[in-house]
Amino acid sequence: MNRILLLLLFPFLLSAHTVSELFDALKSHPQSKSDEISVKKAKAGEEKTYSKLYPEVNLFAKYDNYSLPTGMIPLAPNHMLSLVQNPSHPAQPFSYNIYSTGVSISMPLFVKSIFTMADKAKMMQKSAEAQKKINLIKNEALIVGANANLIYLKALEKALEGKKRSLQETKKTVEIKVGNGRAAASALYMINDRLNQIDIADNDIEIQKRSVIGTIEGLTGIKIDDALAMQKTAEITKNEFGSLQPLRERVKADRLETKAQKEKLYPSLYAHGSYMKSYGESYNTYDSISEEYGNVGVVLNIPIFNMNQYEEISLAKLESAKSEIELQKLSDELSSQARVLQESLPLLENSAKLYKRSIDEKKKLLEIAKLNYTNARLSTEEYLRYEDDVVEQEANLYKTEAKSWQTLMQLAVIYANNIEEIVK
């Protein structure tokens, strides 16, 4: 009973304490398994193409009714002559109703396009495998980006908590001043409004956190309670845009498709054979008779004119040209995007340093402003502006740090880097 209860609860007990655990969960999630099916499907396509080289064997049975007595098997002229010269020959092999059973076999001996189509299927399989790898990297990048957002939201919550504590301390002083008539009641209203705005911001942050946690759960099946710590452990390795590898393999496959369509106009050689046994009632004696007949042969097929195939070649050329243009277009776009992202990384790091320095200065200014406000040398509006400035700058810092992670992940996807080696 306890075991059954444990099994029922198991999906709700899934948890992760590190980003690496989320990566592991991603690999066994249906999101990744569907890519494995695509690879198996591509491999099945290759095996299907090679299967055309195997013999095709069929058993058959048939019945024919004729208006005139018909030969159950083809007869040699000499045998036919002996039947004509001897009409009393018993049970001649002609009948109105003929039942036949037998077996037929056919197989290609040489069809050039089959081998080219098999090469195309291999390229499609490579494309599916590359796409599986890219999809995994994309989903890992989404996890890291989402977790970076959670870190940002958590830090923002902490900053707002600090502001709330500061305002609550000031509120106590203002309440005494208002009670003594040394400060206007409007000062208290303004501080209460700021505290209320913090609660509103906290509520909005909670909504955003739930959305981000839902994104991670959708990818991994794991619902985390809070942001997970992560650190950068390796640099981005630049290559010739690994994210385009699936498309590169597809372009090769499209070229092979064009080649295969052309090769369908080449001569092809097939072998065939059959064995058949026929049963019937002889038309002249009404006796039951049976005859056996078989043949084997080779057929050389040489296409001379095939308008449909010419159109197939034209379509294949257009598809191949379309794929190559798409590859060039994406390559140009990624080249520009990668350059912009690469240039942004040091700028974001520098912004983070500047924000940290600015926060330190603004906190010092806030302490001075609080003192001046307590001594009635600063208005309530001016004091609150100092409080807002600190939190605003802290928000800018955390947002910049999250953007740095997301920029890094975008580059990892573009260059198809192993994110598990970059983020721990």
DRENDO-1510 file (C-alpha; in Angstrom, 1 decimal, always signed):
<recs>
REC; n; res; u; v; w
REC; 1; MET; +0.0; +0.0; +0.0 .
REC; 2; ASN; +2.8; +2.3; +0.9 .
REC; 3; ARG; +4.6; +1.5; -2.3 .
REC; 4; ILE; +1.5; +2.3; -4.4 .
REC; 5; LEU; +1.1; +5.6; -2.5 .
REC; 6; LEU; +4.8; +6.4; -3.3 .
REC; 7; LEU; +4.3; +5.7; -7.0 .
REC; 8; LEU; +1.3; +8.0; -7.1 .
REC; 9; LEU; +3.1; +10.8; -5.4 .
REC; 10; PHE; +6.3; +10.3; -7.4 .
REC; 11; PRO; +5.6; +13.0; -10.1 .
REC; 12; PHE; +5.1; +15.6; -7.4 .
REC; 13; LEU; +8.4; +14.6; -5.7 .
REC; 14; LEU; +10.6; +15.5; -8.6 .
REC; 15; SER; +12.9; +18.3; -7.7 .
REC; 16; ALA; +16.2; +19.8; -8.7 .
REC; 17; HIS; +18.9; +21.6; -6.7 .
REC; 18; THR; +21.3; +22.4; -9.6 .
REC; 19; VAL; +21.0; +23.5; -13.2 .
REC; 20; SER; +22.8; +20.2; -14.2 .
REC; 21; GLU; +19.9; +18.2; -12.7 .
REC; 22; LEU; +17.5; +20.3; -14.9 .
REC; 23; PHE; +19.6; +19.4; -18.0 .
REC; 24; ASP; +19.4; +15.7; -17.1 .
REC; 25; ALA; +15.7; +15.9; -16.6 .
REC; 26; LEU; +15.3; +17.6; -20.0 .
REC; 27; LYS; +16.9; +14.7; -21.8 .
REC; 28; SER; +14.3; +12.2; -20.5 .
REC; 29; HIS; +11.4; +14.6; -21.0 .
REC; 30; PRO; +8.9; +14.1; -24.0 .
REC; 31; GLN; +10.3; +17.3; -25.4 .
REC; 32; SER; +13.6; +15.5; -26.2 .
REC; 33; LYS; +12.1; +12.1; -26.9 .
REC; 34; SER; +10.1; +13.4; -29.8 .
REC; 35; ASP; +13.5; +14.4; -31.4 .
REC; 36; GLU; +14.7; +10.8; -30.9 .
REC; 37; ILE; +11.6; +9.6; -32.8 .
REC; 38; SER; +12.5; +12.0; -35.7 .
REC; 39; VAL; +16.0; +10.4; -35.9 .
REC; 40; LYS; +14.6; +6.9; -35.9 .
REC; 41; LYS; +12.1; +7.9; -38.6 .
REC; 42; ALA; +14.9; +9.3; -40.7 .
REC; 43; LYS; +16.9; +6.0; -40.3 .
REC; 44; ALA; +13.8; +4.0; -41.3 .
REC; 45; GLY; +13.7; +6.1; -44.5 .
REC; 46; GLU; +17.2; +4.9; -45.4 .
REC; 47; GLU; +16.3; +1.3; -44.7 .
REC; 48; LYS; +13.1; +1.7; -46.8 .
REC; 49; THR; +15.2; +2.9; -49.7 .
REC; 50; TYR; +17.6; -0.1; -49.5 .
REC; 51; SER; +14.6; -2.4; -49.2 .
REC; 52; LYS; +13.8; -1.7; -52.9 .
REC; 53; LEU; +16.9; -3.7; -53.8 .
REC; 54; TYR; +15.4; -6.9; -52.3 .
REC; 55; PRO; +13.3; -9.3; -54.3 .
REC; 56; GLU; +9.6; -9.0; -54.3 .
REC; 57; VAL; +7.8; -12.4; -54.0 .
REC; 58; ASN; +4.0; -12.8; -54.2 .
REC; 59; LEU; +1.7; -15.8; -54.1 .
REC; 60; PHE; -1.4; -15.5; -56.1 .
REC; 61; ALA; -4.7; -17.3; -57.0 .
REC; 62; LYS; -7.1; -16.4; -59.7 .
REC; 63; TYR; -10.2; -17.6; -61.6 .
REC; 64; ASP; -11.1; -16.8; -65.2 .
REC; 65; ASN; -14.3; -17.5; -67.1 .
REC; 66; TYR; -14.1; -17.4; -70.9 .
REC; 67; SER; -16.8; -17.3; -73.7 .
REC; 68; LEU; -14.7; -19.8; -75.7 .
REC; 69; PRO; -12.4; -22.6; -74.7 .
REC; 70; THR; -9.1; -21.0; -73.9 .
REC; 71; GLY; -5.6; -22.6; -73.4 .
REC; 72; MET; -4.6; -23.1; -69.8 .
REC; 73; ILE; -1.0; -22.7; -70.8 .
REC; 74; PRO; +0.8; -21.4; -73.9 .
REC; 75; LEU; +1.3; -24.4; -76.3 .
REC; 76; ALA; +4.3; -24.9; -78.5 .
REC; 77; PRO; +3.4; -25.1; -82.3 .
REC; 78; ASN; +4.4; -28.8; -82.6 .
REC; 79; HIS; +2.2; -29.7; -79.6 .
REC; 80; MET; -0.7; -27.7; -81.0 .
REC; 81; LEU; -0.3; -29.4; -84.4 .
REC; 82; SER; -0.6; -32.8; -82.8 .
REC; 83; LEU; -3.8; -31.8; -81.0 .
REC; 84; VAL; -5.3; -30.6; -84.3 .
REC; 85; GLN; -4.3; -33.7; -86.1 .
REC; 86; ASN; -5.8; -35.9; -83.3 .
REC; 87; PRO; -9.1; -34.3; -82.2 .
REC; 88; SER; -9.9; -37.4; -80.3 .
REC; 89; HIS; -6.9; -36.7; -78.0 .
REC; 90; PRO; -8.3; -37.0; -74.5 .
REC; 91; ALA; -8.6; -34.0; -72.3 .
REC; 92; GLN; -7.1; -31.3; -74.4 .
REC; 93; PRO; -5.8; -28.3; -72.2 .
REC; 94; PHE; -8.6; -25.9; -73.1 .
REC; 95; SER; -11.4; -24.9; -70.8 .
REC; 96; TYR; -14.2; -22.4; -70.2 .
REC; 97; ASN; -13.3; -22.0; -66.5 .
REC; 98; ILE; -9.6; -21.8; -65.4 .
REC; 99; TYR; -8.4; -21.7; -61.8 .
REC; 100; SER; -4.8; -20.8; -61.2 .
REC; 101; THR; -2.4; -20.6; -58.3 .
REC; 102; GLY; +1.3; -19.7; -58.3 .
REC; 103; VAL; +4.1; -17.5; -57.2 .
REC; 104; SER; +5.9; -14.5; -58.9 .
REC; 105; ILE; +9.2; -12.9; -58.1 .
REC; 106; SER; +10.8; -9.7; -59.4 .
REC; 107; MET; +13.9; -7.8; -58.3 .
REC; 108; PRO; +16.1; -4.9; -59.6 .
REC; 109; LEU; +19.5; -6.0; -60.8 .
REC; 110; PHE; +20.7; -2.4; -61.5 .
REC; 111; VAL; +18.8; +0.8; -60.8 .
REC; 112; LYS; +21.2; +3.7; -60.2 .
REC; 113; SER; +18.7; +6.0; -58.6 .
REC; 114; ILE; +18.1; +3.6; -55.7 .
REC; 115; PHE; +21.7; +4.0; -54.4 .
REC; 116; THR; +21.5; +7.8; -54.8 .
REC; 117; MET; +18.2; +7.9; -52.9 .
REC; 118; ALA; +19.9; +5.9; -50.1 .
REC; 119; ASP; +22.6; +8.5; -49.9 .
REC; 120; LYS; +19.9; +11.1; -49.7 .
REC; 121; ALA; +18.3; +9.2; -46.8 .
REC; 122; LYS; +21.6; +9.2; -45.0 .
REC; 123; MET; +21.9; +12.9; -45.3 .
REC; 124; MET; +18.3; +13.3; -44.0 .
REC; 125; GLN; +19.3; +11.1; -41.0 .
REC; 126; LYS; +22.3; +13.3; -40.3 .
REC; 127; SER; +20.1; +16.4; -40.6 .
REC; 128; ALA; +17.6; +14.8; -38.0 .
REC; 129; GLU; +20.5; +14.0; -35.6 .
REC; 130; ALA; +21.9; +17.5; -35.9 .
REC; 131; GLN; +18.4; +19.0; -35.4 .
REC; 132; LYS; +18.0; +16.8; -32.2 .
REC; 133; LYS; +21.3; +18.2; -30.9 .
REC; 134; ILE; +20.3; +21.8; -31.7 .
REC; 135; ASN; +16.8; +21.4; -30.1 .
REC; 136; LEU; +18.5; +20.1; -26.9 .
REC; 137; ILE; +20.9; +23.1; -26.9 .
REC; 138; LYS; +18.0; +25.5; -27.5 .
REC; 139; ASN; +16.0; +24.0; -24.6 .
REC; 140; GLU; +19.0; +24.1; -22.3 .
REC; 141; ALA; +19.5; +27.8; -23.2 .
REC; 142; LEU; +15.8; +28.4; -22.4 .
REC; 143; ILE; +16.3; +26.8; -19.0 .
REC; 144; VAL; +19.4; +28.9; -18.3 .
REC; 145; GLY; +17.7; +32.1; -19.5 .
REC; 146; ALA; +14.6; +31.4; -17.4 .
REC; 147; ASN; +16.7; +30.7; -14.3 .
REC; 148; ALA; +18.6; +33.9; -14.9 .
REC; 149; ASN; +15.2; +35.7; -14.9 .
REC; 150; LEU; +14.4; +34.0; -11.6 .
REC; 151; ILE; +17.7; +35.2; -10.2 .
REC; 152; TYR; +16.8; +38.7; -11.4 .
REC; 153; LEU; +13.3; +38.6; -9.8 .
REC; 154; LYS; +14.6; +37.2; -6.6 .
REC; 155; ALA; +17.3; +40.0; -6.3 .
REC; 156; LEU; +14.6; +42.6; -7.2 .
REC; 157; GLU; +12.5; +41.3; -4.4 .
REC; 158; LYS; +15.4; +41.6; -2.0 .
REC; 159; ALA; +16.0; +45.2; -3.1 .
REC; 160; LEU; +12.4; +46.0; -2.6 .
REC; 161; GLU; +12.5; +44.4; +0.9 .
REC; 162; GLY; +15.4; +46.7; +1.7 .
REC; 163; LYS; +13.5; +49.8; +0.5 .
REC; 164; LYS; +10.4; +48.7; +2.5 .
REC; 165; ARG; +12.4; +48.4; +5.7 .
REC; 166; SER; +14.0; +51.8; +5.1 .
REC; 167; LEU; +10.6; +53.4; +4.5 .
REC; 168; GLN; +9.1; +51.7; +7.5 .
REC; 169; GLU; +11.8; +53.1; +9.7 .
REC; 170; THR; +11.3; +56.6; +8.3 .
REC; 171; LYS; +7.5; +56.2; +8.7 .
REC; 172; LYS; +7.9; +55.7; +12.4 .
REC; 173; THR; +9.7; +59.0; +12.7 .
REC; 174; VAL; +7.2; +60.8; +10.4 .
REC; 175; GLU; +4.2; +59.4; +12.4 .
REC; 176; ILE; +5.7; +61.0; +15.6 .
REC; 177; LYS; +6.3; +64.3; +13.7 .
REC; 178; VAL; +2.8; +64.4; +12.3 .
REC; 179; GLY; +1.4; +63.6; +15.8 .
REC; 180; ASN; +3.4; +66.5; +17.2 .
REC; 181; GLY; +2.3; +68.8; +14.4 .
REC; 182; ARG; +5.9; +69.2; +13.2 .
REC; 183; ALA; +5.1; +67.6; +9.8 .
REC; 184; ALA; +2.2; +67.7; +7.5 .
REC; 185; ALA; -0.1; +64.6; +7.2 .
REC; 186; SER; +0.7; +64.6; +3.4 .
REC; 187; ALA; +4.2; +63.3; +4.2 .
REC; 188; LEU; +2.7; +60.2; +5.8 .
REC; 189; TYR; +0.4; +59.7; +2.9 .
REC; 190; MET; +3.3; +59.8; +0.4 .
REC; 191; ILE; +5.3; +57.2; +2.4 .
REC; 192; ASN; +2.2; +54.9; +2.7 .
REC; 193; ASP; +1.7; +55.2; -1.0 .
REC; 194; ARG; +5.4; +54.2; -1.6 .
REC; 195; LEU; +4.9; +51.2; +0.7 .
REC; 196; ASN; +1.7; +50.2; -1.2 .
REC; 197; GLN; +3.6; +50.5; -4.5 .
REC; 198; ILE; +6.2; +48.0; -3.2 .
REC; 199; ASP; +3.5; +45.6; -2.3 .
REC; 200; ILE; +2.1; +45.9; -5.9 .
REC; 201; ALA; +5.6; +45.4; -7.3 .
REC; 202; ASP; +6.0; +42.3; -5.1 .
REC; 203; ASN; +2.7; +40.9; -6.4 .
REC; 204; ASP; +3.7; +41.5; -10.0 .
REC; 205; ILE; +7.1; +39.8; -9.4 .
REC; 206; GLU; +5.4; +36.8; -7.9 .
REC; 207; ILE; +3.2; +36.5; -11.1 .
REC; 208; GLN; +6.3; +36.7; -13.3 .
REC; 209; LYS; +8.1; +34.1; -11.1 .
REC; 210; ARG; +5.3; +31.6; -11.5 .
REC; 211; SER; +5.3; +32.1; -15.3 .
REC; 212; VAL; +9.1; +31.5; -15.4 .
REC; 213; ILE; +8.9; +28.4; -13.1 .
REC; 214; GLY; +6.1; +27.1; -15.4 .
REC; 215; THR; +8.4; +27.4; -18.4 .
REC; 216; ILE; +11.1; +25.4; -16.7 .
REC; 217; GLU; +8.6; +22.8; -15.5 .
REC; 218; GLY; +7.2; +22.5; -19.1 .
REC; 219; LEU; +10.7; +21.7; -20.4 .
REC; 220; THR; +11.9; +19.4; -17.6 .
REC; 221; GLY; +8.8; +18.2; -15.7 .
REC; 222; ILE; +10.4; +19.6; -12.5 .
REC; 223; LYS; +8.8; +22.4; -10.5 .
REC; 224; ILE; +11.5; +24.4; -8.8 .
REC; 225; ASP; +10.7; +26.6; -5.8 .
REC; 226; ASP; +13.3; +29.2; -6.3 .
REC; 227; ALA; +16.1; +30.3; -8.6 .
REC; 228; LEU; +19.1; +27.9; -8.8 .
REC; 229; ALA; +22.6; +29.1; -8.4 .
REC; 230; MET; +24.7; +28.9; -11.6 .
REC; 231; GLN; +28.1; +30.0; -12.7 .
REC; 232; LYS; +30.0; +30.3; -16.0 .
REC; 233; THR; +32.6; +27.5; -16.4 .
REC; 234; ALA; +33.8; +27.9; -20.0 .
REC; 235; GLU; +33.9; +30.4; -22.8 .
REC; 236; ILE; +32.0; +30.3; -26.1 .
REC; 237; THR; +33.8; +28.3; -28.8 .
REC; 238; LYS; +33.3; +30.0; -32.2 .
REC; 239; ASN; +32.8; +27.8; -35.2 .
REC; 240; GLU; +31.0; +28.0; -38.5 .
REC; 241; PHE; +27.5; +28.3; -37.0 .
REC; 242; GLY; +26.8; +24.8; -35.8 .
REC; 243; SER; +23.1; +25.8; -35.5 .
REC; 244; LEU; +22.9; +25.6; -39.3 .
REC; 245; GLN; +24.2; +22.0; -39.5 .
REC; 246; PRO; +20.7; +20.5; -39.9 .
REC; 247; LEU; +20.0; +22.8; -42.9 .
REC; 248; ARG; +23.5; +22.1; -44.4 .
REC; 249; GLU; +22.7; +18.4; -44.4 .
REC; 250; ARG; +19.3; +19.0; -45.9 .
REC; 251; VAL; +20.9; +21.1; -48.7 .
REC; 252; LYS; +23.1; +18.0; -49.5 .
REC; 253; ALA; +20.0; +15.8; -49.4 .
REC; 254; ASP; +18.2; +18.1; -51.9 .
REC; 255; ARG; +21.2; +18.0; -54.2 .
REC; 256; LEU; +21.1; +14.2; -54.1 .
REC; 257; GLU; +17.3; +14.3; -54.8 .
REC; 258; THR; +18.0; +16.2; -58.0 .
REC; 259; LYS; +20.7; +13.7; -59.0 .
REC; 260; ALA; +18.4; +10.8; -58.3 .
REC; 261; GLN; +15.6; +12.2; -60.4 .
REC; 262; LYS; +18.0; +12.6; -63.3 .
REC; 263; GLU; +19.2; +9.0; -62.8 .
REC; 264; LYS; +15.7; +7.7; -63.2 .
REC; 265; LEU; +16.2; +8.4; -66.9 .
REC; 266; TYR; +19.2; +6.0; -67.0 .
REC; 267; PRO; +18.7; +2.4; -68.2 .
REC; 268; SER; +17.6; +0.0; -65.5 .
REC; 269; LEU; +17.8; -3.8; -65.4 .
REC; 270; TYR; +15.3; -6.1; -63.7 .
REC; 271; ALA; +14.9; -9.8; -63.2 .
REC; 272; HIS; +11.5; -11.5; -63.0 .
REC; 273; GLY; +10.0; -15.0; -62.9 .
REC; 274; SER; +6.8; -16.9; -62.1 .
REC; 275; TYR; +5.4; -20.4; -61.6 .
REC; 276; MET; +1.7; -21.2; -62.1 .
REC; 277; LYS; -0.4; -24.3; -61.9 .
REC; 278; SER; -3.8; -24.1; -63.6 .
REC; 279; TYR; -6.9; -26.3; -63.1 .
REC; 280; GLY; -9.9; -26.7; -65.3 .
REC; 281; GLU; -12.4; -29.0; -67.1 .
REC; 282; SER; -11.3; -30.0; -70.6 .
REC; 283; TYR; -13.8; -28.6; -73.1 .
REC; 284; ASN; -13.8; -31.8; -75.2 .
REC; 285; THR; -14.0; -34.6; -72.6 .
REC; 286; TYR; -15.2; -32.7; -69.5 .
REC; 287; ASP; -12.4; -34.3; -67.6 .
REC; 288; SER; -10.6; -32.5; -64.8 .
REC; 289; ILE; -7.1; -31.5; -65.9 .
REC; 290; SER; -4.2; -29.4; -64.6 .
REC; 291; GLU; -1.2; -27.8; -66.2 .
REC; 292; GLU; +2.0; -26.3; -64.9 .
REC; 293; TYR; +3.9; -23.3; -66.4 .
REC; 294; GLY; +6.9; -21.2; -65.4 .
REC; 295; ASN; +9.2; -18.6; -66.7 .
REC; 296; VAL; +12.3; -16.5; -65.7 .
REC; 297; GLY; +13.6; -13.4; -67.5 .
REC; 298; VAL; +15.5; -10.2; -67.5 .
REC; 299; VAL; +14.2; -6.8; -68.6 .
REC; 300; LEU; +16.3; -3.9; -69.7 .
REC; 301; ASN; +14.3; -0.7; -69.5 .
REC; 302; ILE; +15.6; +2.4; -71.4 .
REC; 303; PRO; +13.5; +5.6; -71.0 .
REC; 304; ILE; +13.4; +7.5; -74.3 .
REC; 305; PHE; +10.8; +10.1; -73.5 .
REC; 306; ASN; +9.2; +10.7; -70.1 .
REC; 307; MET; +7.7; +14.2; -69.7 .
REC; 308; ASN; +6.6; +13.5; -66.1 .
REC; 309; GLN; +10.1; +12.7; -65.1 .
REC; 310; TYR; +11.4; +15.9; -66.7 .
REC; 311; GLU; +9.0; +17.9; -64.6 .
REC; 312; GLU; +10.2; +16.0; -61.5 .
REC; 313; ILE; +13.8; +17.0; -62.3 .
REC; 314; SER; +12.7; +20.7; -62.6 .
REC; 315; LEU; +10.9; +20.6; -59.3 .
REC; 316; ALA; +13.9; +18.9; -57.5 .
REC; 317; LYS; +16.2; +21.6; -58.9 .
REC; 318; LEU; +13.9; +24.4; -57.6 .
REC; 319; GLU; +13.7; +22.7; -54.1 .
REC; 320; SER; +17.5; +22.4; -54.1 .
REC; 321; ALA; +18.0; +26.1; -55.1 .
REC; 322; LYS; +15.4; +27.2; -52.4 .
REC; 323; SER; +17.3; +25.3; -49.7 .
REC; 324; GLU; +20.7; +26.8; -50.7 .
REC; 325; ILE; +19.2; +30.3; -50.7 .
REC; 326; GLU; +17.7; +29.7; -47.3 .
REC; 327; LEU; +21.0; +28.5; -46.0 .
REC; 328; GLN; +22.8; +31.6; -47.4 .
REC; 329; LYS; +20.2; +33.9; -45.9 .
REC; 330; LEU; +20.3; +32.4; -42.4 .
REC; 331; SER; +24.1; +32.3; -42.5 .
REC; 332; ASP; +24.1; +36.1; -43.3 .
REC; 333; GLU; +21.6; +36.8; -40.5 .
REC; 334; LEU; +23.5; +34.7; -37.9 .
REC; 335; SER; +26.7; +36.3; -38.9 .
REC; 336; SER; +25.3; +39.7; -38.1 .
REC; 337; GLN; +23.5; +38.5; -35.0 .
REC; 338; ALA; +26.6; +36.8; -33.6 .
REC; 339; ARG; +28.7; +39.9; -34.1 .
REC; 340; VAL; +26.2; +42.1; -32.3 .
REC; 341; LEU; +25.9; +39.6; -29.4 .
REC; 342; GLN; +29.6; +39.2; -29.2 .
REC; 343; GLU; +30.2; +42.9; -29.0 .
REC; 344; SER; +27.4; +43.3; -26.4 .
REC; 345; LEU; +28.9; +40.9; -23.9 .
REC; 346; PRO; +31.8; +43.1; -22.7 .
REC; 347; LEU; +29.5; +46.1; -22.8 .
REC; 348; LEU; +27.0; +44.4; -20.5 .
REC; 349; GLU; +29.8; +43.4; -18.2 .
REC; 350; ASN; +31.0; +47.0; -18.1 .
REC; 351; SER; +27.4; +48.2; -17.4 .
REC; 352; ALA; +27.2; +45.8; -14.5 .
REC; 353; LYS; +30.4; +47.3; -13.0 .
REC; 354; LEU; +29.1; +50.8; -13.5 .
REC; 355; TYR; +25.7; +50.0; -11.9 .
REC; 356; LYS; +27.4; +48.5; -8.9 .
REC; 357; ARG; +29.5; +51.6; -8.4 .
REC; 358; SER; +26.5; +53.8; -8.9 .
REC; 359; ILE; +24.5; +51.7; -6.3 .
REC; 360; ASP; +27.2; +52.2; -3.7 .
REC; 361; GLU; +27.1; +56.0; -4.3 .
REC; 362; LYS; +23.3; +56.2; -4.3 .
REC; 363; LYS; +23.2; +54.3; -1.0 .
REC; 364; LYS; +25.5; +56.8; +0.6 .
REC; 365; LEU; +23.4; +59.6; -0.8 .
REC; 366; LEU; +20.3; +58.0; +0.6 .
REC; 367; GLU; +21.8; +57.8; +4.1 .
REC; 368; ILE; +22.6; +61.6; +3.9 .
REC; 369; ALA; +19.1; +62.3; +2.5 .
REC; 370; LYS; +17.5; +60.3; +5.4 .
REC; 371; LEU; +19.5; +62.4; +7.9 .
REC; 372; ASN; +18.6; +65.6; +6.1 .
REC; 373; TYR; +14.9; +64.6; +5.9 .
REC; 374; THR; +14.8; +63.8; +9.7 .
REC; 375; ASN; +16.3; +67.2; +10.4 .
REC; 376; ALA; +13.7; +68.8; +8.1 .
REC; 377; ARG; +16.3; +70.0; +5.6 .
REC; 378; LEU; +14.8; +68.0; +2.8 .
REC; 379; SER; +11.3; +67.6; +1.5 .
REC; 380; THR; +9.4; +64.3; +1.5 .
REC; 381; GLU; +9.4; +64.2; -2.3 .
REC; 382; GLU; +13.1; +64.7; -2.5 .
REC; 383; TYR; +13.8; +62.0; +0.1 .
REC; 384; LEU; +11.6; +59.5; -1.6 .
REC; 385; ARG; +13.4; +60.2; -4.9 .
REC; 386; TYR; +16.6; +59.0; -3.3 .
REC; 387; GLU; +14.9; +55.8; -2.1 .
REC; 388; ASP; +13.5; +55.2; -5.6 .
REC; 389; ASP; +16.9; +55.8; -7.2 .
REC; 390; VAL; +18.6; +53.0; -5.2 .
REC; 391; VAL; +16.1; +50.4; -6.1 .
REC; 392; GLU; +15.9; +51.5; -9.7 .
REC; 393; GLN; +19.7; +51.2; -10.1 .
REC; 394; GLU; +19.6; +47.8; -8.4 .
REC; 395; ALA; +16.9; +46.6; -10.8 .
REC; 396; ASN; +19.1; +47.8; -13.7 .
REC; 397; LEU; +22.0; +45.8; -12.3 .
REC; 398; TYR; +20.1; +42.6; -12.0 .
REC; 399; LYS; +18.4; +43.0; -15.3 .
REC; 400; THR; +21.9; +43.5; -16.9 .
REC; 401; GLU; +23.2; +40.4; -15.3 .
REC; 402; ALA; +20.2; +38.4; -16.6 .
REC; 403; LYS; +20.7; +39.8; -20.0 .
REC; 404; SER; +24.4; +38.8; -19.9 .
REC; 405; TRP; +23.3; +35.2; -19.3 .
REC; 406; GLN; +20.7; +35.3; -22.1 .
REC; 407; THR; +23.2; +36.8; -24.5 .
REC; 408; LEU; +25.7; +34.1; -23.7 .
REC; 409; MET; +23.0; +31.4; -24.3 .
REC; 410; GLN; +22.1; +33.0; -27.6 .
REC; 411; LEU; +25.7; +32.7; -28.7 .
REC; 412; ALA; +25.9; +29.1; -27.4 .
REC; 413; VAL; +22.9; +28.2; -29.6 .
REC; 414; ILE; +24.2; +30.0; -32.7 .
REC; 415; TYR; +27.6; +28.2; -32.4 .
REC; 416; ALA; +26.0; +24.9; -31.1 .
REC; 417; ASN; +28.2; +24.9; -28.1 .
REC; 418; ASN; +27.7; +22.3; -25.3 .
REC; 419; ILE; +25.9; +24.4; -22.7 .
REC; 420; GLU; +26.5; +21.8; -20.0 .
REC; 421; GLU; +30.2; +22.6; -20.2 .
REC; 422; ILE; +29.5; +26.4; -20.1 .
REC; 423; VAL; +27.1; +26.5; -17.2 .
REC; 424; LYS; +27.2; +24.6; -14.0 .
</recs>
